[in-house]
Each structure stands twice: as C-alpha cells, then as structure tokens.
Amino acid sequence: MKTDKYFKIVVLILLTYINTSSFEKVGTTSFQFLKVITTARAASMAGAYSSIAGGSDAVFWNPAGLTSVENIDLTVGYADWFLDIMHYSFSAAYTMKGVGTFALQGMMTNVGEIEETTVGNLGFVNGIYNPGLTGNTFSPKAMVIGISYARDINDRFTFGLTAKYAHEDLVYKSTGALIFDGGLKYKTGFKSVVIAATLRHFGPEIKYIDRSFPLPQTLNIGISTYLFSSDDPLLAHTNDHSLLVSYDMIQPRDYEQQHNVGLEYGFSDLIYLRGGYVLNSDQEGLSAGAGFRFRGYSLDYSFNDYGEYLDSVHRVSLSFSIN
C-alpha cells in the first residue's frame, strides 16, 4: 500500500516537471477567449482552483475534479467582460458507478456589433467628416464545445481528460482547432490537504493568413486545505464554520509565472464568502465574491479588479446537482 502511495506521488511530480521544463515562452498567443472562464466561485478565489475544482464546472479548470459529481450536475455561467463583451458557459456531468464521470462543456463569446469602416470611405460628405463608416456592421464570435472523462484510480488519486473544439470567427477570417486538457488530483492523506496539476489548452498553432501563433497553454500546480471545518481540518474542528485556503502556481505561455491565493469561508454549508489575490500580474489583483447553496442549488457571484485602466469584471454562476 505504501509503494502504491509513493508511486502516485512520483507520477505527479514527474508529469509536473516534464510540463514545466518543456514550456516555451512566447510573446503572443492565439484564441485569447479561452482564458476567460465564467465560473464565479473560481474567479472570486483568484483562480487558485486546480485542487478544489468540483462539480460539472471542473471541466474548465481541472477535469479530474469531475469525480466529485455523485450523479448529475449542471452549471451555467455568465461573465460581463470588457467593452460590453459577454461570455457564456454551460457544463453538465454524469457519473456512472464503476465506469467514471462523463461531462459536456460549451462556451460562447459575444462581442456584439461593430461598425464597419474602410479607408475608401474616409473624407467629407456634404461638409461632414466621415471617419470611414460604411453603414454596415459585423459581429466577431468565438465558441468552444467539448467532452471530458474522469475517474478515480483509488480513494486518493484521480485523473481527468478533455477534448474540445474551439472556433473563432473574425469575419474576415475564421479558424478552429481540436484542443486538449488534462488534470490530476491527489488527496495526500494528511488532514484535508489536496495537491493537483493541470495542463490546459494543449494543441496546434493557430494560423491566420500567413502567420501562426500558439495556443494560450497554461500549467497550474495547486494545493489546498481546510484550516478549520467538520472534516479533518488542518487546525481546528468546527461543525458550522469552515475556512478553505488554496494556492496555485500558474505558468502561462505568454506571461511570467503567477502565484494566486484564494480563501473561502463557509457557514453551515449554506452561505460562503470568498476572496483572493493574483501576484505578478499587470492587471489582475484583488477578487471577492459570495455563494449560496440550498437543496442542490448553488448561486455564486464574483468581482475581479483589473486595475486603474480597465473595468472591473462581474461573473454569475448557477448550478444544480442531483445526488
């Protein structure tokens, strides 16, 4: 039993080392919409979520977390992004005992209507300057659909895989690609400590006209624990109160390494208050949010501060589970 335990830890460390050492940094990546995820709980905890992802929306963070679904789980999400851009998401998961957990995901980005301008229309018309407007509008769009599978290897070690198709329509040119995610979770057996590793957005370079750019591949290594709760806490046992702390080291392909920290306080498994902070980011910083759970329903809200020059971002998620 001890050999099996140490073997799983070694596998996790080796996979993490391989992914980290082969991570080539680039200045520009394609399919930026893949970075925007509507999950409110994760966003309120600054994305320090790889080791605590659970429910159907784990498909967006760490598919290994899907095994927490006992029967059926559904989640819808919305993010009010910059410049009136709207992001929507949907996820559904179903667990077949003895087989594993299967999940579906969908994401859509709605940029809205943009007025078309051309150089040929620049100039004065009847004494009024026209900045190039043609009178036409266009609407760029992006979407993702995918399937996931996750399974418990034993009572501590879990893996998950995702295959998804992403498509971006920039009106003048559109393209798509098959992309993969993979994740691992390991319950250490020491109190409530969980460690995890995920690799997201792994796939081919995306070509527009005559230039190609890699996907926004991201590696997360996370750890989390309950400082106090009713289930094997790190510090103190309490029945009605809990405090979850999580940390993710994030290695994005087009940015320097980031360190994200999140906290979640829960009262009677009913009301939750959350907060987090992103370190080493030019825009992101403080995050906060709240959640409410009742009879299988979960409603979550998050607020993310993007500094002096960008608007704050608000997210809302609604989940329903059948156990």
N, C-alpha and C positions, 0 to 999 in steps of 0.2 A: 504493500500500500504506500509506503514511504517512497519507494522507487517511482511509482506512478505519479505521485505528487511532484517530486522534483523534476521528473521528465516534462511535465506540463509547464512548469516554470521555465525550464531551459528552452523549450519550444517558443514560448512567448518572448523571451529575451532575444533569441536568435532572429526571430522574424522582425522584431523591432530594430535590431542592429542592421539587418540587411536593408530594410526600407530606408533607414536614416542615412546609411553610408552611400546609398545609390541615388540620393535625392539631388538632382541637378537644379540649381537656381537659375531662373530666367527673369527678365525684366517685365515681360508682358505675357499674359496667358489669355486664352480664349474662353468663351462661354462663362462670362462673369456672373450670369444669373444663377449658376449652380452654387455660388457662395451664399445666396440669400435664402434662408430657410425660415419658414413661418412658425416653427414650434415656439410657443410663447414661454413655456417653462424653461427650456434650454437657453433661450435668449436672455431671460431675466437673470440667469446664473452665469452670464457672460460666455456661454458656450463651453463651460467646463462640464461636459456632459457625457463623454465617451464611456465612463464607468458606471453611470447611473441611468443611461437611456433604457427606457422600458415602455411597454405598450406598442401599438402599431407605429407610432411616430419614431420609433427607434430606427426605422428604415433610413431616415435622413441623417442619423448620427453614428449609430453603431448597430448593424443588423443582428449582432449577437444578442442584443437586448430584447429581441422579439420573443425569446423563450419565456419571458415573464408573463406573456399572454396565456391565460389558463384555458380560454375557449375562443371568444370572438372579441375583437377590439377595433373600433373605428375612430378616426380623428380627422377633423377639418381645421385648416388654419388660414389666417389672413395677415398680411404684413402691409402696412401703409409706408411705402418706401419713398425715396427722394423724388422730387419733381413730379408728384402725383402718380408715380409708377406703382402699380398694385401687384402683389404676389399672392397666389392662392395655392393651397396644397390639400391633398387628400391621401389618407393611408388606411388600409384595412388589413387585419391579420387574423389567422385562424390556426389553432393548434390541434393537430391530430396526435392523440396519445400513441406513443411508441414509434412515431414517424418523424415528427418535428413540427415547426411552425412555418407556415407559408404566408406571404404578405404581398400586397399590391401597393404601389405608390403612384401619385400623379402630382405634377407641379405645373403651374402656368404663370407666365409673366405678361401683364397687360400694360403696355407703355402708353396707350391712348393714341389720340390722333395728333399728328404733327403736320403743320402746314408746309407744303412743298415750295421750295424756292429754286430758281435757276439763274445762272449768270445772264442768260439771254433776256430775262425779264427785268434786269436792273435798269433804273433810269426814271425819268419823269414822264408821267402820263397826265395830260391835261393840267400841267403845272403842279402835280402832286407826285412826290418821290415814291417810287415802288421799290422796296428792298429785295425784289426778286420773286415776290409771291406769284404763283401761277393760278391760284384759286382752288387747287386740288389739295387733298390731304392723304397721308399714308399712315399705316399703323404697324410698326415692327412688333414681332411677337416671339415668345420662346416657350417651350414646353418640355416636360420630362414624363415618361411613363416607365415603370419598372416592376420587376418581381424579385422577391427575396426568399431565402430559405435559411432557417436557423435550427440548431439542435444542441441539446445538452450532451456532451460526451460522458460526463458523470455529474455528481452533485455539486461540482465546483467549476468545471471547465466548460465553456460554451463558445461556439463559433457561429458566424453568420456570413452569408454571401449575397450580393445583389448584382443583378444585371439590369441595366436601364438604357433606354434610348432617349437621347437629348437632341432637340431640333431648335435651330434659331433661324428666324425669317427676318432679314434686314431689308426686305422689299427688293432692293437691287440684286441681292444675292442671298440664298438660303443654303443651309447645310445641316447635316446631322451626323451622329456618331453613336456607336454602342460603347457604353462605359460601365466600369465595374467598381464595386465597393466590397471591402472585406473587413471583418471585425472579430476580435477575441475578447472574452471576459473571463476573469479568474477570481473566484472567491478564495481568498488566502487561507481562511480558516482561523485567522487571528481576529477575534472580535468581528466587527462588521466591515472590515477592510476589503475593498474590491479594487483590482487593477485591470486595465483594459488597454487595447491598442487597436486603432482603426486606420485603414488606408482608403481614402475616398477619391472619386473622380479619376480612376486609372484607365487610360485608354489612348487612342492615337492622337496625333496632332490634327488640328482643325485648319483646313485650308480655305482661304478666301481669295479668289482671283489668283494671284501669283505668289502669295506669302502664306506660310503656315505657322501656327502658334500652338504650344502645348496646352493641355487642359489644366485647370487650377487644382492639380493634385495636392492633397493635404494629408499629412500624417499626424494623428493625435495619439498621445500616450497619457493615460489618465489614472488617477487614484481617488478614491472616496471612502468616507466612513461616517457613521453616526457618532457624534460626540456624546449625545445622550438620547435615549429612546427606550422603547419597551423590548427591543430585540437585540441583545448582545451589543450594547454600545461600547464605545472606547473608554468613556469616562464615568458615566453615571446612568443608572437605570431609572426611568420615569414612565408612568403609564399614559399620561395625557399630552406630554410635550416631547418634541423631537427636534434635533438640530443636526442637519446633514451638511458636511463640508466636502467640497470636491475641488480637484485641481487637474488641469490639462496643460501639457506642454504641446504646443501646436507648431508644426513645421510646414508652413505653406510654401508653394513652389515659387511664388512671385513676391515674397516678403521675408523679412527676417523672422527668426524664431520668436513666438509669442508665448506668454505664460498667463493663463486665465484661471481665476479663482471664483468659486461660487458658494453661496450659503442658502440653505432653505430651512426655515423654522416652521414646524407644523404643530397644530393644536387639535387633538382628538381625531386625527386623520380626517379633518373636515376643512380647516382653514390653513392656508400656507402663505407665508411672507418670504420673499426671496430677494437676493441681491448678488452682485458680482462686480468684478473689475478685470479689464483687459490691460495687461502690461506690454509695453513695447509696440504700441500701435500709434500711427499718426492721427487717426480719427477716433477710434472707439476708446471708451473709458468706462464710466460708471453705468451699471444697469440695475434695474429693480423690477419687481413685479409681485403679483399675488395670484392665488389659486383657490378654488372652492371645489370640494368633492362631496357628492351625495348620491347614494344608491346607484353606483355605476357610472354616474355622470361626473365629468370634470370640466371646469371652465377656468382658463388661465389667461392672464394678461401680462405683458411685459413692456417696459420702457427702456430704450437704449439711447444714451447720449453720444452724439458724434461730433462734439466739439463746437467751436465758435462759428465755423463757417458752413456747417451742414445742419439740416433739420434733425430733430430727434425722430426716432422710429418707434412706432407702436405696433404691437402684434396681439392677436387674439386667437386662441385655440379652444376648440370644443371636442371633447372625447366622450365615447360611450363604450362600456365594456359589459359583456355577459359572461359570468363565471360559471 
